[in-house]
Amino acid sequence: MSLPSGADGTASDAPRYRVVQWATGNIGTYALRAVVEHPRYDLAGAYVYSPAKAGRDAGELCGLDPVGVVATDDIEEIVGLGADCVLYMPAKCDFDEVCRLLESGANIVTTRGEFHRAESLDPAARERVEAACARGRTSIHSTGSSPGFISEALPLVLASIQRRLDCLTIDEFADLARRNSPDLLFNVMGFGKPPTAFDERRLSHLRVAHGPSLQLLAEALSLPLDALDASGEVAVARHTVEIAAGKLEAGSVAAQRLTVAGMRGGRPLLRFRAIWYCSTDLDPAWDLLPTGWRVTVDGDAPLDIDMRFPIPPERMAATTPAYTANRAVNAVPVVCAAAPGIRTTLDLPQVIPTLG
C-alpha cells in the first residue's frame, strides 16, 4: 500500500494526493481538468504520446490557464515524480508501462478494461503485474462507466435488496444519428450496409470487454457463471434517412444489438446489451430508448430503472467523457489506500467523491 504524499501513517481529515494524468485523449483530457480542479489533488505530471503535446503546459492541454506542469513523453520523467497515483488512460494497454509505474511506487487507476477481474487476465500477464505491485507496494484498479459503474457498482447495490435473482439485464442505448463520424459508423461499425452475420471478432471483443464484469458480479453473489455467450442482431431502416454522417438507404443496417450473457444452469443470469442506432424508423419490437441505460432486475424484488443522459445534442461530445473519467478520478483515494495487487470493485470500499 502506497500512502499519499505527506501521510505519516496516522489518520488525516484531508489527505492530499499527487496525481499524474497519463494520456490526453477525450477521456484523459476531461480527467486532467478534473485533477487540476480537484480540492485534494495536486497535478504532479502529465504523460502524452504526441510530440506536438510534449513540452506544453498541462493546463493548456485541457483548456485551462497554465498550471506550471509540463507534459512529457518520457516515462522515466513520470517515474521520477514519485506520484501517489497515475490515471492511466491510453488507447491500448502496455504492460511494460503498467509494470514500470507500479514497481516505481505509483498506484494506478485506469479506464482500460484489462483489470476488472484478475482471473480474466492472461496468467503470465497477471503474474507479472502482481509482482510489480508487490515490489512497489502498489495497487491497480480498472473502472469507468461501462464497464465499471453500470456493470459492477450499480448492480451490486440493486442486488442488495434481492433474496432471489433470476436475471439482471443492462441495456446500453446510444443514438448515433447526430454523430458526424462516417468512417466509424459506415466502415468500422457497418451501418448503412446490407444486413449480414456479425463478425466473430466483434463478438469476441464484447466478451473480453464486458465478460469479466459479469463474472465478477456473479461471483460476488455466490452464483458463479457456467459460460459467457455473445450474440448480435441488426435492424434495417424502413425508409431512406439522412443522418449527420451521411445517408442510410432503406433496407440497410440502421441499428445493432450486441449481447454478452453470463449463463448459469442453461439460461442467462446476467446480460449486457449494447444497442446502437442511427434511426428510430425500425421494427417497433426494438423498443429503443434515448441515449443512456436501462437496468432490469428479475427476482423476488423486481426492478426496472431507466437512466437517460439529459444532454442536448450540441453538448453531447463535450459532456459524455465525464461518465467514464469521473469515476476513475474519484477512485484515487481508495486505490491508494488498498492493499498491493490487482484490486476489483469487490476489494474496494464504495467510491465517494470529494465535491467541496
Disulfide bonds with the S-S distance in Angstrom:
none
